[in-house]
Amino acid sequence: MSKVISTMAGNVWKILVSVGDQIEEGQNVVILESMKMEIHIAAEKSGTVREIKINESEFVNEGDVLIELE
């Protein structure tokens, strides 16, 4: 199982995938907002979205698990 990890602290502005979606390596899956900037978080591996562990508008820290992939 692979995980998509937050690369920085910020608010979850938009979740771009849903459970069951097939995603490719390098695909943007979440957009964070920090200091009025949008930061795109991409999957490091291809897979199917198993679980989304965050909600939009939620604050996340660097290293938090955002999404789990199968």
C-alpha positions in Angstrom: 0.0 0.0 0.0 1.3 3.4 -0.9 0.5 6.7 0.8 0.4 10.3 -0.4 2.1 12.5 2.2 1.8 16.2 2.8 5.1 18.0 1.8 4.3 21.0 3.9 1.8 22.4 6.4 -1.3 24.1 5.1 -5.1 24.0 4.7 -6.6 21.5 2.3 -8.1 23.7 -0.3 -9.3 21.0 -2.8 -9.3 17.2 -3.0 -9.0 16.3 -6.7 -9.7 12.5 -6.4 -12.4 10.2 -5.0 -12.2 6.7 -3.4 -11.9 4.2 -6.2 -10.2 6.5 -8.7 -7.3 5.1 -10.6 -4.4 7.6 -10.5 -1.1 7.8 -12.2 2.4 8.6 -10.8 2.8 12.4 -10.8 -0.9 13.2 -10.9 -2.1 16.0 -8.7 -4.4 14.7 -6.0 -4.7 17.5 -3.4 -4.2 21.2 -3.5 -3.1 22.8 -0.2 -3.3 26.6 0.6 -0.5 28.2 2.5 0.3 31.9 2.8 -2.2 32.6 0.0 -0.4 30.2 -2.4 -1.8 27.0 -3.9 0.5 24.0 -3.5 -0.2 20.9 -5.6 0.5 17.6 -4.0 1.1 14.8 -6.5 1.1 11.0 -6.1 4.5 9.4 -6.1 3.2 6.1 -7.4 0.3 4.9 -9.5 -2.6 3.1 -7.8 -6.3 3.1 -6.8 -7.5 5.5 -4.1 -8.3 3.3 -1.1 -9.0 6.0 1.5 -8.9 9.8 1.8 -7.8 10.6 5.2 -8.4 14.4 5.1 -11.3 16.8 4.5 -11.4 20.1 2.6 -10.7 23.1 4.8 -8.8 20.9 7.3 -5.3 21.9 8.4 -2.5 19.4 7.8 1.1 19.3 8.9 4.2 18.3 6.9 4.4 14.5 6.9 0.6 13.8 7.4 -0.9 11.0 5.4 -3.4 12.5 3.0 -4.5 9.5 0.8 -3.9 5.8 0.9 -3.5 3.9 -2.4 -3.8 0.2 -3.2 
